[in-house]
Amino acid sequence: MLVISGGQDSMFSKEMGEALAAVFLRGEHLHLPDAGHLMIAEYPKVVNEAIASFIARL
């Protein structure tokens, strides 16, 4: 499980992302400090590269 959180997201904090990733055996957390709740729209290249890299490591 790859959890991605944004530092400007008022609904889902960095701590929540870390806790959620920790629940999964292969859980990872990517935190984007300047992103909001829609980080895929704000940082599409960064998010897509993170997803591709995560999948490649599986």
C-alpha positions in Angstrom: 0.0 0.0 0.0 1.4 3.4 -1.0 -0.2 6.2 1.0 0.4 9.7 -0.3 -0.5 12.8 1.8 -0.2 16.5 1.4 1.0 18.9 4.0 -1.7 21.5 3.1 -4.5 18.9 3.4 -6.8 19.8 6.3 -8.6 16.4 6.1 -5.7 13.9 6.2 -2.5 14.7 8.1 1.0 13.4 7.7 0.6 11.4 11.0 -2.5 9.8 9.6 -0.6 8.8 6.5 2.2 7.3 8.5 -0.2 5.4 10.7 -2.2 4.0 7.7 1.0 2.9 5.9 2.2 1.2 9.1 -0.9 -1.1 9.1 0.2 -2.8 5.9 3.1 -5.2 5.6 4.6 -3.4 2.6 3.1 0.0 3.4 5.0 3.1 2.4 4.1 6.7 3.0 5.0 9.6 0.7 4.4 13.1 2.2 4.3 16.1 -0.1 4.6 19.1 2.2 3.3 21.7 -0.3 0.4 19.6 -1.7 -3.2 19.8 -0.6 -5.9 17.1 -0.7 -5.7 16.8 -4.5 -2.0 16.1 -4.8 -2.5 14.0 -8.0 -3.8 17.2 -9.8 -1.2 19.5 -8.1 1.8 17.2 -8.6 0.9 14.7 -11.3 4.5 13.9 -12.3 5.7 13.3 -8.7 2.7 11.2 -7.8 2.8 9.1 -11.0 6.6 8.5 -10.6 6.0 7.5 -7.0 3.3 5.0 -8.0 5.4 3.6 -10.8 8.4 3.2 -8.5 6.3 1.5 -5.8 4.8 -1.0 -8.3 8.3 -1.7 -9.7 9.5 -2.6 -6.2 6.7 -5.1 -5.6 
